[in-house]
Amino acid sequence: MYTLLISSILILVLILIMRHFAKIYLHVSEDLPYRKKTYFFTRSEYEFFQILRNELNQTKYVIFPKVRLGDYVEVSLTTQKRLQHWNRIKSRHIDFIIWDTETGTIKLAIELDGNSHNTNKSIHDDNFKNMLFEKIDITLIRIKVGSDFIDEIKKLTQILQIENTIK
């Protein structure tokens, strides 16, 4: 009975020591300051996504929302400036990517431009994205929030038909 008590205490002490070192060496914190967002999409993004999903040929195309630029854009430099250019894209995203299942390529990128796109910083960021997409040869379509999404998506499907005949 006495050895069982001592063994239990030793095991408890060992567990506490292991937890302490795990926090130090693995930088583990039990108090992570994160929580799941209530909504993945803004209202406009969700409305646009639902219409796009209903109108687009889902056998031929897949819609990827909120894709980081760094997931499909590479920096072609190998010099010290590579990191500087990588930092410009690594955390930015595009609202929607239309991916062609037959060719395995990105056909279109779509940005929904709401009121947040009217600030000087957003205008500068949007201009950078416009130049970037021109450089990587992916059509970037900008759609104003508040416009008729059904009409805009009809235009998108026409652009996809044209893209399929050109490329």
N, C-alpha and C positions, 0 to 999 in steps of 0.2 A: 504494500500500500504506500509506504514511504517512497519507494523507488518510482512508483507510478506518478506520484505528486511531483517529484523532482524532474522526471522525464517530461511531464506536461509543462512545467515551468520553463525548462530548457528549450522545448519546442516553441513555446510562445515567445521567448526572448530571441530565438533564432529567426522567427518570422518577422518580428519587429526590426531586427537588425537588417534583414534582407530587404524589407520595404524601404528602410531608410537609405540604404545604398542604391537601391533601384531608382529612387527619386534623384539622388545625386548624380549617378552615372548615366541614367537614361533620360534625365531632365523630365521626368514624369511628374505631373502635378494633378492632384485629385480635384483641384479647383480650376478647371479650364473655363475661361470666360466666354463660352460660345453657347449658342442655341440655334435651333433650326428656325429659319424664317417662316413666317406664316404662309406666305405665298411665293412660289417660284417665279411667276410672271407678274408684271404689272397688269392692270386691267386691260390696257390697250394691247399689250403683247399677247395676252390670253385670247382676247377677241380676234386679233389678227391670226393667231395660230389656229384657232378653231376653223375660221373661214378658209385659210390656206390648206389645212388638212382635208377639208371637204371638197375643195376645188382641184387639188393637185392629184395627178395620177400616182397613187401610192405604190403601185407595182414598179413603176419606173423611177420614182424619186423618193428620197427620205429627207425629212425636215429635221435638221439638228438645231436646237435653240441654244443660244448663249455659249457659243464656242470661242474659246480663247484663240487669239491670233497666233500665239506661239504653238498651237496644236497643228497648224498647217502652213505656217510661214517660217522660212529659215533665213538666217542672216548669212549672206554669201562671203563675208569677210573672214579672214583667219588672223587678222592683226589685232592689236590691242583695242581698236575701236569696235570690235565685234560685240563686246559686252555692253557698250554704250547703246548700240543699235538694238540689241536683244532686250535691254531694259525698256525700250520704247514700246515694245509689242507684247512682252511676256504676260502682263496682267490685264491687257485690254481684250475686249471680246466684241463679237459681232452678234446682232440679235438673232439672225437665222441664217443658216447655210442650207442650200438645196443641193443635195448630192445625188448624182446619177448612178443608179444601181447597175446599169448595163456597162458603163465605161469606168466606173469607180472613180469618177472625178467630181469636183465641185463645179456646179454649173452657175450658181448665183449666190451672192451674199446680199442680205437684206438688213437694212437699218431702219428702225422706226424712229423718226425725229419728233420728239415732243418739245414742250417748253424748255426742258433742260438743255436743249441744243442751241439755245439763243444766247448763252453767255459767251464772252470772249474766249474763255478757255475751251469751251465745247466747240466753238467755231474753228478754233485752231486745231483741236483734236480731229474734228470731222474732215478738215482739209488734209491732215496727215493721212487719215484712212483712205480718202479719195485717191491721193497720190500712190499710196501703198497698193491698193487694189488694181490701179492701172498698171503699176510696175509688175505685179504678179499675174496679170492677165486673167483676173476674175471680175466679172461684171458685178458692180456694187449698185444696188438699187436703194434709193432713199425714199421713204414714204412718210409723209407728214401725218402725225397723229391727228385725228379729227377728219381726215379725208375719208372718202367712201372706200372702205377696205375691199368690198366686192369688186368695184371697178378697178382698183389698183391690182388686185390679184388676177383679174382677167388680162390686164396688161402684162403681168409677170408671165402668165402662161403663153402669151404670144411671143414674149422675149425668149422663153425656153424653146419654143418651136423654131425660132430663127437661129438660136444658138446651136440647136441640133443639126440644122442644115449647113451651118458654116464650119463647125469644128468636127 
